[in-house]
Amino acid sequence: MSSDTANRILDTAQHLIVTRGYNAFSYADIAEVVSVSKPSIHFHFATKAELVRQLLLRYRDTVQVNLAQLAAQVPDPVAQLRAYAGHWEKCIRDGTAPFCLCAMLASELLSLPSEVAAEVKLYFGDLAAWLTHTLEQGAAQGGVIVPRGAALEAESFMASAHGAMLSARVFGNADVFARIVGDAIDRLLVK
C-alpha cells in the first residue's frame, strides 16, 4: 500500500470520526470511500485503534506546527487567539473541518481504546499549554487579563471553543461559534 493510500485512509477516517464518531465507523466504511479492500487497510493499520492512534499522532503534529507558525507570524497574543478562533470559524463555515477531531473523540473517551484515549488527552494538554502560554504573554504585554490565572483561563477558553463547535453543529450556523468564541476572547481583554 502506498503512502498516498495510507494518507487517504487516514483522511477518510478523520472525516468519518468528525461526522460520526469513533464507534460509528468501520474499515468497511473506509474501504468503500478509498476503494481498497478491508485486508489492504488491515495490512497498513492492523487494528482500528492503531489506525486512529496514527491519525491522532499526525493530527497532533499538524496542530503543533500550525500553532508554532501562528506564534511566529502573529506576535500579538490577542491576535493569535483571534486567528485560532478564525481558523475554526472558517472550517465550520466551509465544512472543511466542522469539528475538532480530538473534541469529538473526547466525547467518547470512556469507550475508546486506552492508546487512543491517551493521544486525545495529550492533544488537550498540548492545546492547554499553548493557550496558557499565549495568555501569559498577553498578560505580560498588558492586553489580556487572567483573573483566575492563565492555566484556568486557558482551560475555560478551550471549553468555550469546543462547546461553541457543538452549538454551531446543533444550530447549523457558524455564526453561533463566532459569537461564543468572540465573547470568550472579549472577556479576556483589558478594557
PATORKE-186570 format. One line per field, with one value per residue: residue number from 1; residue in three letters; z, x, y of N, C-alpha, C, CB in turn. Coordinates in pm, 1 decimal. Glycine has a CB too. Layout:
% residues N
nr <- NUM;...
rest <- Ala;...
n.Z <- Z;...
n.X <- X;...
n.Y <- Y;...
ca.Z <- Z;...
ca.X <- X;...
ca.Y <- Y;...
c.Z <- Z;...
c.X <- X;...
c.Y <- Y;...
cb.Z <- Z;...
cb.X <- X;...
cb.Y <- Y;...
% end
This chain:
% residues 191
nr <- 1;2;3;4;5;6;7;8;9;10;11;12;13;14;15;16;17;18;19;20;21;22;23;24;25;26;27;28;29;30;31;32;33;34;35;36;37;38;39;40;41;42;43;44;45;46;47;48;49;50;51;52;53;54;55;56;57;58;59;60;61;62;63;64;65;66;67;68;69;70;71;72;73;74;75;76;77;78;79;80;81;82;83;84;85;86;87;88;89;90;91;92;93;94;95;96;97;98;99;100;101;102;103;104;105;106;107;108;109;110;111;112;113;114;115;116;117;118;119;120;121;122;123;124;125;126;127;128;129;130;131;132;133;134;135;136;137;138;139;140;141;142;143;144;145;146;147;148;149;150;151;152;153;154;155;156;157;158;159;160;161;162;163;164;165;166;167;168;169;170;171;172;173;174;175;176;177;178;179;180;181;182;183;184;185;186;187;188;189;190;191
rest <- Met;Ser;Ser;Asp;Thr;Ala;Asn;Arg;Ile;Leu;Asp;Thr;Ala;Gln;His;Leu;Ile;Val;Thr;Arg;Gly;Tyr;Asn;Ala;Phe;Ser;Tyr;Ala;Asp;Ile;Ala;Glu;Val;Val;Ser;Val;Ser;Lys;Pro;Ser;Ile;His;Phe;His;Phe;Ala;Thr;Lys;Ala;Glu;Leu;Val;Arg;Gln;Leu;Leu;Leu;Arg;Tyr;Arg;Asp;Thr;Val;Gln;Val;Asn;Leu;Ala;Gln;Leu;Ala;Ala;Gln;Val;Pro;Asp;Pro;Val;Ala;Gln;Leu;Arg;Ala;Tyr;Ala;Gly;His;Trp;Glu;Lys;Cys;Ile;Arg;Asp;Gly;Thr;Ala;Pro;Phe;Cys;Leu;Cys;Ala;Met;Leu;Ala;Ser;Glu;Leu;Leu;Ser;Leu;Pro;Ser;Glu;Val;Ala;Ala;Glu;Val;Lys;Leu;Tyr;Phe;Gly;Asp;Leu;Ala;Ala;Trp;Leu;Thr;His;Thr;Leu;Glu;Gln;Gly;Ala;Ala;Gln;Gly;Gly;Val;Ile;Val;Pro;Arg;Gly;Ala;Ala;Leu;Glu;Ala;Glu;Ser;Phe;Met;Ala;Ser;Ala;His;Gly;Ala;Met;Leu;Ser;Ala;Arg;Val;Phe;Gly;Asn;Ala;Asp;Val;Phe;Ala;Arg;Ile;Val;Gly;Asp;Ala;Ile;Asp;Arg;Leu;Leu;Val;Lys
n.Z <- 0.0;-87.4;43.0;-21.8;-41.9;222.1;347.5;238.8;357.6;626.6;609.0;537.5;758.9;950.5;859.1;889.2;1165.7;1263.9;1164.6;1245.5;1472.5;1674.1;1735.4;1538.0;1283.3;1044.2;909.2;672.8;592.6;536.6;335.1;130.1;60.8;-4.5;-193.4;-161.7;-44.1;263.2;380.8;277.5;416.4;674.5;641.3;644.2;874.5;1144.8;1338.0;1427.2;1641.7;1623.1;1375.6;1434.0;1638.3;1495.4;1324.8;1512.3;1603.7;1372.5;1349.6;1588.1;1547.1;1321.8;1427.3;1623.8;1460.8;1315.8;1523.3;1616.1;1387.6;1373.8;1609.9;1539.8;1316.1;1396.6;1627.3;1835.8;2118.6;2156.3;1895.8;1807.9;1944.9;1825.7;1561.6;1588.0;1663.3;1433.7;1241.5;1309.8;1282.7;1004.3;910.3;1008.8;883.1;605.4;596.8;585.4;809.2;1023.7;1292.5;1576.4;1569.2;1800.5;1998.9;1929.3;1969.1;2240.7;2346.0;2343.3;2512.7;2730.7;2610.2;2434.7;2304.6;2516.0;2414.3;2222.1;2371.6;2532.0;2347.1;2278.7;2521.9;2540.3;2327.2;2422.9;2641.7;2510.9;2367.3;2577.7;2701.4;2502.7;2485.9;2750.5;2761.1;2561.4;2678.1;2908.2;2788.6;2675.2;2906.6;3023.0;2836.5;2873.3;2747.5;2804.3;3055.3;3328.0;3555.5;3705.1;3681.5;3429.1;3340.5;3419.4;3287.3;3027.3;3005.8;3037.2;2811.1;2612.0;2662.1;2604.0;2328.4;2220.1;2307.5;2168.4;1913.0;1925.3;1963.8;1723.9;1549.5;1632.6;1578.0;1314.8;1219.8;1165.1;1265.6;1526.5;1656.4;1614.8;1763.6;2030.3;2081.6;2021.6;2228.3;2443.6;2402.3;2419.1;2691.3;2804.7;2749.9;2832.3;2943.6
n.X <- 85.7;61.5;206.4;46.2;-204.7;-229.4;-242.9;-484.3;-654.3;-623.4;-716.8;-983.5;-1071.8;-1050.3;-1244.4;-1473.5;-1476.2;-1506.8;-1758.1;-1920.8;-1820.9;-1603.5;-1700.4;-1884.9;-1796.6;-1638.2;-1388.0;-1497.4;-1647.9;-1441.8;-1306.1;-1492.0;-1502.0;-1232.3;-1179.3;-1043.4;-957.7;-1077.7;-881.1;-652.0;-648.2;-613.0;-358.3;-196.6;-278.7;-315.9;-517.6;-824.5;-786.9;-510.8;-500.5;-645.5;-488.0;-252.1;-357.6;-417.5;-160.4;-57.2;-239.9;-194.1;74.1;44.8;-117.3;56.9;265.3;120.4;35.0;281.1;371.9;174.9;229.9;480.9;426.9;231.9;275.1;127.4;-50.2;-335.3;-422.7;-337.5;-514.4;-751.0;-696.4;-676.6;-942.3;-1064.7;-969.1;-1106.6;-1368.5;-1380.0;-1335.1;-1561.9;-1759.4;-1708.1;-1710.3;-1482.6;-1350.6;-1553.7;-1555.7;-1349.0;-1124.7;-1019.8;-1186.4;-1426.5;-1357.4;-1305.1;-1558.1;-1629.0;-1458.2;-1458.7;-1522.9;-1322.0;-1031.1;-745.2;-497.0;-576.7;-731.9;-528.2;-377.7;-567.1;-590.6;-330.4;-334.6;-518.6;-374.2;-152.1;-278.7;-389.7;-152.7;-40.6;-238.5;-230.0;33.0;7.5;-185.3;-44.8;161.5;6.3;-94.4;144.0;216.2;16.6;-233.5;-420.7;-630.2;-605.1;-771.6;-819.8;-592.5;-360.7;-363.1;-614.7;-784.9;-713.7;-805.3;-1077.8;-1128.4;-1068.3;-1268.6;-1489.9;-1450.6;-1465.6;-1719.7;-1862.3;-1829.0;-1993.4;-2241.5;-2259.3;-2281.3;-2523.3;-2707.2;-2650.8;-2500.0;-2240.1;-2207.4;-2290.6;-2080.4;-1882.1;-1986.6;-1990.6;-1720.0;-1598.5;-1701.3;-1581.4;-1313.2;-1328.7;-1388.3;-1145.3;-992.5;-815.2;-986.8
n.Y <- -118.6;215.3;521.6;731.4;609.5;524.7;774.3;864.6;682.1;756.7;1023.1;975.4;831.0;1033.5;1216.7;1055.1;1011.7;1273.9;1333.3;1120.1;987.6;780.1;521.3;472.7;407.2;191.6;-35.2;-119.3;101.5;282.9;143.2;149.9;423.8;484.0;299.7;52.5;-277.1;-427.9;-601.0;-476.8;-236.6;-335.3;-439.7;-215.9;-79.8;-246.9;-265.1;-98.5;73.0;122.2;250.0;487.3;588.4;644.6;836.9;1035.9;1098.8;1216.0;1429.1;1572.7;1647.7;1814.1;2018.4;2121.2;2222.2;2415.0;2588.4;2679.2;2812.3;3009.4;3154.5;3250.7;3409.1;3587.6;3803.6;3925.2;3828.5;3842.9;3868.8;3622.0;3449.4;3533.5;3459.6;3182.4;3124.7;3224.6;3048.2;2807.8;2900.6;2948.8;2686.0;2556.1;2702.0;2658.5;2387.1;2227.9;2128.9;2065.8;2019.2;1971.9;1707.5;1581.6;1681.8;1562.8;1294.1;1306.9;1318.8;1058.8;934.0;747.6;507.8;454.1;281.7;237.3;336.9;517.8;697.2;800.3;952.0;1145.9;1280.0;1382.4;1563.4;1757.1;1845.1;1959.1;2168.2;2317.0;2397.3;2562.7;2763.1;2859.9;2963.9;3160.7;3328.7;3405.7;3553.0;3755.3;3875.3;3964.9;4156.0;4333.7;4333.2;4144.2;4004.0;3786.1;3683.1;3452.0;3312.2;3208.4;2940.1;2833.2;3012.4;2950.5;2684.5;2734.5;2891.9;2704.3;2514.0;2673.3;2718.8;2456.7;2383.9;2574.2;2478.6;2255.1;2383.3;2528.4;2315.3;2199.6;2404.9;2446.5;2661.9;2870.6;3122.6;3114.4;2984.5;3182.3;3399.6;3299.3;3228.7;3468.5;3626.8;3494.8;3560.7;3839.9;3871.0;3831.7;4047.9;4349.8;4622.3
ca.Z <- 0.0;-96.7;148.4;-66.5;0.2;368.8;382.6;205.6;463.1;745.1;581.3;541.5;899.4;1019.0;820.0;949.2;1310.2;1286.9;1131.6;1308.6;1597.2;1667.7;1742.4;1431.1;1152.0;1036.4;794.6;553.3;552.2;477.0;210.3;28.8;18.2;-60.1;-299.5;-132.5;31.5;408.1;411.9;246.2;529.2;786.0;613.5;685.4;1011.4;1188.8;1413.6;1424.3;1743.3;1569.6;1272.0;1494.8;1709.3;1392.7;1283.2;1617.6;1600.4;1259.2;1383.6;1691.2;1483.2;1236.8;1513.7;1684.2;1357.4;1286.0;1635.4;1616.2;1277.0;1414.4;1707.2;1470.3;1218.4;1462.0;1760.4;1936.3;2173.3;2130.2;1753.8;1796.7;1986.4;1720.8;1443.8;1623.1;1652.2;1293.4;1170.7;1332.5;1222.7;860.8;890.2;1034.9;780.7;473.0;610.0;568.3;936.3;1101.5;1433.8;1615.3;1579.0;1939.4;2076.2;1900.9;2037.5;2385.6;2384.5;2352.2;2580.7;2816.0;2530.3;2343.3;2347.7;2600.9;2338.3;2155.5;2477.7;2574.5;2247.2;2292.4;2641.0;2506.8;2243.9;2508.2;2719.1;2420.7;2338.7;2701.8;2723.0;2408.3;2528.4;2874.4;2722.9;2488.2;2775.3;2991.4;2709.1;2665.6;3036.4;3040.3;2747.2;2919.9;2668.2;2848.9;3199.4;3365.9;3698.2;3771.2;3641.6;3286.0;3312.7;3429.6;3178.8;2905.4;3007.1;3016.7;2670.0;2534.5;2679.1;2528.9;2184.6;2183.9;2327.0;2057.8;1797.8;1943.9;1939.3;1580.2;1484.9;1666.5;1509.9;1173.9;1195.2;1208.4;1340.3;1668.4;1701.3;1616.6;1876.1;2159.2;2098.6;2026.3;2365.1;2532.0;2384.6;2471.9;2837.5;2845.3;2710.9;2922.8;2893.9
ca.X <- 0.0;142.3;181.5;-69.0;-323.9;-235.2;-292.9;-627.2;-721.9;-625.2;-807.8;-1120.8;-1101.6;-1071.2;-1376.4;-1576.8;-1480.1;-1561.7;-1900.6;-1996.3;-1762.8;-1517.5;-1775.7;-1984.6;-1738.3;-1564.7;-1299.3;-1582.2;-1679.8;-1320.5;-1279.8;-1587.0;-1463.7;-1096.9;-1176.4;-946.8;-1019.9;-1055.2;-748.8;-549.5;-643.6;-552.1;-216.2;-128.3;-321.0;-363.8;-642.3;-887.9;-720.4;-381.6;-532.1;-683.7;-369.7;-166.6;-427.1;-401.0;-20.8;-48.2;-320.9;-123.3;190.9;-2.3;-161.3;176.8;331.3;35.6;38.6;414.5;372.5;89.5;303.5;591.2;375.2;141.7;335.1;32.5;-126.5;-478.8;-439.2;-323.2;-642.2;-849.3;-662.8;-716.9;-1088.4;-1097.8;-944.1;-1218.2;-1490.1;-1371.7;-1351.3;-1702.0;-1839.9;-1693.5;-1726.4;-1357.9;-1326.7;-1661.8;-1543.7;-1215.9;-1114.7;-999.6;-1306.6;-1523.4;-1312.1;-1317.8;-1695.8;-1639.5;-1335.3;-1472.8;-1536.3;-1208.7;-915.9;-657.8;-394.2;-643.7;-765.3;-404.4;-343.3;-664.2;-550.7;-208.7;-375.2;-576.6;-262.9;-76.2;-357.0;-396.7;-21.1;-26.9;-329.2;-175.9;148.1;-43.1;-248.5;62.5;225.2;-89.0;-98.5;272.7;215.9;-86.4;-355.5;-508.6;-642.7;-623.0;-802.8;-816.9;-466.5;-357.5;-398.0;-760.1;-846.2;-690.2;-899.9;-1210.4;-1136.7;-1072.0;-1403.0;-1581.5;-1432.2;-1519.3;-1864.3;-1915.1;-1836.4;-2116.8;-2355.9;-2265.6;-2331.1;-2665.0;-2786.7;-2614.3;-2471.6;-2105.8;-2215.2;-2303.2;-1942.3;-1813.3;-2037.1;-1949.2;-1575.0;-1568.8;-1730.1;-1478.0;-1192.8;-1355.7;-1383.1;-1004.9;-924.1;-809.2;-1081.5
ca.Y <- 0.0;336.6;620.1;809.1;535.0;532.5;908.0;870.7;605.8;843.3;1135.5;924.1;801.6;1161.1;1266.5;970.5;1036.8;1408.4;1336.1;1010.9;941.2;661.3;395.8;463.4;380.3;65.5;-49.0;-130.2;238.6;339.4;70.9;199.3;558.7;486.1;198.0;-53.6;-385.4;-424.5;-656.4;-376.7;-142.9;-409.1;-454.3;-92.9;-47.0;-378.4;-253.0;33.0;154.7;165.9;348.2;614.9;638.2;705.7;958.3;1136.0;1144.0;1308.7;1547.3;1649.2;1708.8;1923.3;2128.0;2181.4;2301.9;2530.5;2682.0;2740.6;2909.0;3120.3;3235.0;3318.4;3505.6;3682.7;3818.8;3972.4;3716.0;3856.2;3837.0;3476.4;3390.5;3563.3;3378.2;3045.5;3122.2;3245.5;2921.9;2716.0;2956.2;2922.2;2540.9;2524.1;2768.9;2596.6;2243.2;2153.8;2060.0;2125.7;1986.9;1927.4;1561.7;1539.1;1714.2;1456.2;1173.1;1327.2;1288.9;912.7;894.1;629.3;386.1;443.6;202.2;318.9;407.0;629.9;792.3;865.7;1054.3;1254.4;1356.3;1456.8;1676.4;1861.0;1900.9;2046.5;2288.8;2394.6;2458.3;2674.2;2870.5;2917.2;3045.1;3276.6;3419.3;3462.0;3657.9;3866.0;3943.5;4033.7;4271.8;4425.7;4332.1;4035.7;3984.0;3645.6;3694.2;3320.5;3250.8;3178.2;2799.6;2815.8;3088.8;2872.8;2572.1;2791.0;2930.3;2580.3;2458.2;2759.9;2695.0;2325.2;2392.5;2654.1;2387.5;2177.8;2471.8;2556.2;2193.4;2183.9;2507.1;2453.3;2801.5;2908.4;3248.7;3078.8;2964.1;3311.8;3481.0;3242.0;3239.5;3611.8;3671.4;3437.6;3642.2;3974.3;3869.6;3826.1;4170.8;4464.4;4724.5
c.Z <- 0.0;18.6;109.6;-24.1;151.4;413.7;350.0;308.1;589.1;726.5;591.6;684.3;976.3;986.5;887.1;1099.6;1338.9;1261.0;1206.6;1447.8;1577.2;1655.5;1627.9;1292.1;1159.9;918.6;665.3;502.0;481.9;341.2;97.5;-26.3;-56.5;-178.0;-284.2;-54.4;180.7;444.0;379.7;359.2;648.6;765.7;665.0;830.8;1067.4;1262.0;1398.1;1525.1;1692.7;1459.4;1334.7;1575.9;1611.0;1341.1;1385.6;1626.2;1488.5;1291.4;1484.9;1632.7;1399.1;1320.7;1576.6;1584.6;1329.4;1398.5;1644.3;1504.8;1311.2;1509.8;1640.1;1379.1;1281.9;1604.9;1870.7;1988.3;2148.8;1984.2;1730.1;1835.0;1880.0;1594.6;1467.7;1607.5;1506.7;1208.8;1185.8;1273.8;1072.3;833.3;911.0;922.2;645.2;476.6;594.1;693.7;1034.5;1251.4;1460.8;1634.5;1724.2;2029.0;2053.7;1974.6;2189.6;2432.6;2399.7;2436.8;2659.4;2737.5;2432.0;2395.5;2420.5;2521.9;2260.6;2258.2;2523.8;2477.3;2254.1;2411.4;2614.6;2420.3;2331.4;2597.0;2636.3;2396.0;2462.9;2729.6;2629.4;2450.8;2655.1;2843.1;2651.8;2583.3;2868.7;2917.3;2698.4;2794.9;3058.8;2953.5;2782.3;2842.0;2714.4;3001.3;3224.9;3516.3;3774.2;3740.2;3496.3;3256.6;3317.9;3318.8;3045.3;2896.3;2980.4;2869.6;2581.9;2542.8;2602.8;2379.6;2142.4;2205.4;2215.9;1929.5;1805.1;1911.6;1791.9;1504.8;1509.4;1586.3;1361.6;1131.2;1252.5;1286.4;1490.5;1727.4;1717.1;1734.7;2009.9;2182.4;2100.1;2164.8;2461.9;2521.5;2445.6;2624.1;2891.2;2819.3;2820.2;2862.6;2927.9
c.X <- 89.2;111.8;65.7;-199.1;-339.2;-288.5;-440.0;-709.2;-733.0;-720.6;-953.8;-1161.3;-1128.9;-1209.1;-1487.7;-1588.1;-1545.4;-1712.1;-1983.1;-1949.1;-1685.4;-1598.6;-1874.8;-1922.3;-1657.4;-1468.5;-1379.0;-1619.5;-1560.5;-1294.6;-1369.0;-1544.3;-1329.7;-1082.9;-1058.5;-1020.1;-992.1;-920.7;-634.7;-535.9;-576.0;-402.0;-139.7;-157.0;-388.8;-497.7;-698.5;-821.2;-586.4;-401.5;-560.9;-568.0;-274.6;-227.1;-406.1;-256.9;-1.4;-120.5;-247.8;-0.7;150.7;-44.2;-41.0;249.6;251.1;37.6;173.9;425.5;288.9;163.9;417.5;540.7;291.1;192.3;237.7;-52.8;-277.8;-507.8;-423.6;-453.3;-748.6;-822.6;-700.8;-868.3;-1131.1;-1074.3;-1062.4;-1347.7;-1493.2;-1397.9;-1496.2;-1789.1;-1830.2;-1698.7;-1598.9;-1321.0;-1430.7;-1654.9;-1400.8;-1217.4;-1104.8;-1117.5;-1413.0;-1485.0;-1324.3;-1459.1;-1719.4;-1526.6;-1349.1;-1485.7;-1421.2;-1104.1;-816.3;-552.9;-452.0;-676.6;-640.9;-363.9;-438.6;-625.8;-424.9;-241.1;-429.3;-470.6;-180.1;-150.1;-367.1;-264.1;-1.5;-115.2;-278.1;-59.8;103.6;-106.9;-144.8;134.5;134.4;-97.1;30.3;280.2;106.2;-216.4;-460.1;-513.0;-667.8;-652.7;-797.2;-687.8;-475.1;-402.0;-549.3;-832.1;-827.8;-786.7;-1042.3;-1229.8;-1148.8;-1210.7;-1505.8;-1572.6;-1492.2;-1670.8;-1931.1;-1922.7;-1963.3;-2239.5;-2371.6;-2319.8;-2480.5;-2751.3;-2754.0;-2573.8;-2334.9;-2105.5;-2228.1;-2163.7;-1872.6;-1857.1;-1983.6;-1800.3;-1532.1;-1592.3;-1624.2;-1348.7;-1213.7;-1347.4;-1239.9;-928.8;-924.8;-896.6;-1031.1
c.Y <- 123.3;430.8;711.3;740.7;539.7;667.6;922.8;792.6;692.0;960.6;1092.3;892.1;930.5;1217.1;1185.5;993.5;1171.6;1411.1;1233.0;972.7;812.3;532.5;375.9;451.8;251.6;67.7;-61.8;7.9;303.2;275.2;121.6;335.0;558.1;389.7;101.8;-161.9;-367.3;-488.1;-559.4;-275.2;-210.3;-429.0;-333.2;-55.4;-171.1;-371.9;-111.9;125.8;206.1;269.4;484.6;672.2;706.7;836.5;1069.2;1186.0;1245.9;1439.7;1634.8;1718.1;1829.4;2043.1;2197.3;2271.1;2428.5;2634.1;2751.7;2844.6;3031.2;3212.6;3313.0;3429.8;3616.0;3702.8;3860.6;3856.1;3724.5;3823.1;3686.7;3406.1;3413.0;3479.9;3231.9;3030.7;3136.5;3121.6;2828.1;2769.6;2927.3;2773.4;2497.6;2579.5;2698.1;2443.6;2162.4;2074.8;2114.1;2097.9;1941.6;1775.5;1516.7;1574.2;1606.9;1329.1;1186.5;1295.9;1138.8;852.8;764.1;499.6;367.0;346.3;292.6;396.5;525.8;737.2;868.3;975.9;1172.8;1342.7;1438.2;1578.6;1789.9;1924.1;1997.5;2177.5;2377.5;2465.7;2578.3;2791.7;2938.4;3010.0;3173.6;3377.5;3481.6;3574.7;3780.1;3945.3;4022.9;4159.7;4371.9;4425.2;4232.9;4034.6;3835.5;3638.6;3561.2;3245.2;3205.8;3035.4;2777.8;2892.6;3015.9;2755.8;2620.4;2830.3;2806.1;2517.1;2541.8;2732.6;2561.1;2318.8;2471.3;2571.0;2303.3;2262.6;2502.5;2435.0;2176.8;2281.1;2519.5;2592.8;2838.6;3039.2;3223.6;3058.4;3098.6;3397.8;3429.1;3261.8;3386.0;3669.0;3618.7;3517.0;3780.4;3978.6;3865.9;3956.1;4275.1;4571.0;4862.7
cb.Z <- 123.2;-230.3;175.9;-219.5;-47.8;430.1;309.9;63.3;493.8;775.5;441.5;453.1;964.7;979.7;666.9;921.5;1370.3;1197.1;985.3;1222.3;1701.7;1791.4;1872.1;1435.5;1104.3;1024.2;812.3;583.8;674.6;570.5;230.1;88.3;139.9;48.3;-436.2;-51.8;-17.2;482.0;335.2;114.7;567.4;802.8;462.9;594.7;1015.4;1278.7;1563.6;1453.6;1872.2;1515.8;1187.8;1584.1;1783.1;1275.6;1264.1;1752.0;1581.1;1131.4;1439.6;1807.6;1396.0;1149.4;1623.2;1735.3;1227.8;1260.7;1766.6;1599.5;1148.1;1479.9;1818.7;1388.6;1114.5;1460.5;1753.0;1877.4;2320.6;2164.4;1668.7;1885.8;2120.7;1686.4;1410.7;1768.7;1737.3;1238.4;1222.9;1481.3;1248.4;805.4;986.0;1172.2;766.3;410.8;511.6;532.2;989.6;1049.6;1475.7;1745.3;1500.2;1995.0;2037.0;1749.3;1999.3;2423.5;2281.8;2211.7;2673.1;2905.1;2454.9;2321.1;2226.1;2702.2;2242.2;2082.4;2596.8;2587.2;2106.0;2310.2;2759.9;2434.1;2140.3;2594.2;2772.0;2287.3;2288.7;2820.2;2700.8;2264.9;2551.8;2971.4;2632.3;2381.9;2857.8;3031.7;2568.9;2629.0;3151.1;3005.5;2603.8;2918.4;2528.2;2794.1;3259.6;3329.6;3714.3;3727.9;3733.7;3231.1;3413.5;3567.8;3171.6;2900.8;3142.1;3108.5;2628.7;2584.8;2828.8;2557.0;2148.5;2265.8;2461.2;2035.1;1792.2;2088.3;2017.5;1526.1;1536.2;1817.2;1576.7;1089.0;1255.4;1088.5;1290.8;1686.7;1601.8;1486.4;1877.7;2165.5;1986.4;1924.5;2409.1;2497.1;2234.8;2426.7;2890.3;2773.6;2587.5;2944.8;2953.5
cb.X <- -96.9;118.2;308.2;-65.4;-316.5;-96.1;-213.2;-652.5;-645.4;-484.2;-780.3;-1135.0;-985.2;-962.1;-1392.3;-1547.1;-1337.6;-1490.9;-1918.4;-1990.3;-1870.7;-1428.4;-1849.6;-2075.3;-1649.2;-1661.7;-1207.7;-1709.6;-1721.5;-1198.6;-1300.9;-1728.2;-1455.4;-995.0;-1170.0;-822.4;-968.2;-1169.5;-728.3;-583.0;-786.9;-620.2;-192.0;-169.2;-418.0;-261.0;-619.5;-1038.9;-700.5;-301.6;-652.6;-807.9;-297.1;-145.1;-577.2;-443.8;75.5;-107.8;-458.8;-81.8;264.2;-119.1;-256.6;272.1;349.0;-107.4;8.2;524.1;320.0;-39.2;359.4;671.9;292.7;-8.3;444.6;-57.8;-101.5;-528.3;-337.1;-207.6;-688.3;-846.6;-511.4;-673.4;-1151.3;-1017.8;-816.0;-1235.9;-1498.7;-1232.6;-1259.6;-1747.2;-1795.7;-1563.0;-1824.1;-1245.0;-1177.3;-1791.9;-1646.3;-1169.1;-993.4;-873.8;-1361.4;-1532.3;-1167.3;-1280.8;-1792.4;-1637.7;-1291.4;-1592.3;-1667.0;-1145.9;-847.9;-589.0;-325.4;-772.7;-830.2;-291.7;-345.4;-808.3;-527.4;-108.4;-481.6;-689.4;-174.0;-49.4;-498.2;-433.6;91.3;-63.6;-470.9;-130.6;242.6;-144.5;-354.5;163.5;260.3;-226.5;-119.4;389.2;199.3;-33.1;-322.2;-460.1;-757.9;-495.5;-939.1;-937.6;-431.7;-217.9;-328.2;-810.6;-785.4;-545.7;-893.6;-1231.4;-1012.9;-964.6;-1440.2;-1551.0;-1283.1;-1450.2;-1895.8;-1827.6;-1711.5;-2125.8;-2340.9;-2126.1;-2255.0;-2687.0;-2766.1;-2728.4;-2581.3;-2014.0;-2333.8;-2390.3;-1864.4;-1838.8;-2192.2;-1983.7;-1501.5;-1653.3;-1870.8;-1451.8;-1156.3;-1493.5;-1460.2;-936.4;-986.7;-662.1;-1222.9
cb.Y <- 0.7;407.3;703.5;827.9;388.9;507.9;1015.7;815.2;473.0;895.2;1193.7;799.1;724.1;1262.2;1261.6;823.3;1032.4;1511.9;1315.5;890.9;921.6;654.4;389.5;584.0;499.2;-53.6;-170.1;-211.7;322.7;319.2;-79.9;209.8;652.2;451.0;265.5;1.1;-523.0;-497.0;-785.8;-304.7;-94.5;-545.1;-473.0;21.4;79.0;-442.7;-286.5;21.4;74.3;45.4;301.2;597.4;522.3;607.6;930.8;1078.3;1023.8;1244.3;1504.8;1557.6;1606.0;1876.7;2076.1;2071.9;2219.7;2485.0;2609.4;2632.7;2844.2;3068.4;3145.2;3217.5;3433.7;3631.4;3918.9;4083.3;3706.7;3999.3;3915.4;3426.4;3449.9;3713.8;3389.7;3010.3;3234.0;3359.9;2854.3;2690.2;3108.9;2964.2;2463.0;2581.4;2914.6;2640.4;2196.8;2249.1;2082.3;2077.0;1877.2;1999.4;1511.2;1602.0;1854.2;1429.1;1142.1;1471.5;1346.2;850.9;1003.5;645.1;388.5;580.5;132.0;231.1;310.4;582.6;719.2;763.0;994.2;1197.8;1262.0;1365.4;1632.4;1803.2;1789.3;1975.6;2251.0;2303.3;2353.8;2628.9;2815.2;2806.0;2964.2;3232.5;3344.1;3351.8;3605.3;3813.8;3841.4;3938.9;4226.2;4560.3;4303.9;3897.9;4072.2;3560.5;3753.8;3236.3;3131.6;3200.6;2706.0;2862.6;3230.9;2822.3;2497.8;2913.1;3013.6;2481.2;2451.3;2907.4;2699.1;2215.3;2456.1;2779.0;2295.8;2124.4;2601.5;2594.8;2069.7;2205.7;2639.9;2406.0;2889.9;2920.3;3332.7;2950.0;2874.3;3386.6;3481.0;3092.3;3163.4;3686.8;3624.6;3289.3;3654.3;4021.7;3750.5;3713.3;4227.5;4515.9;4703.6
% end
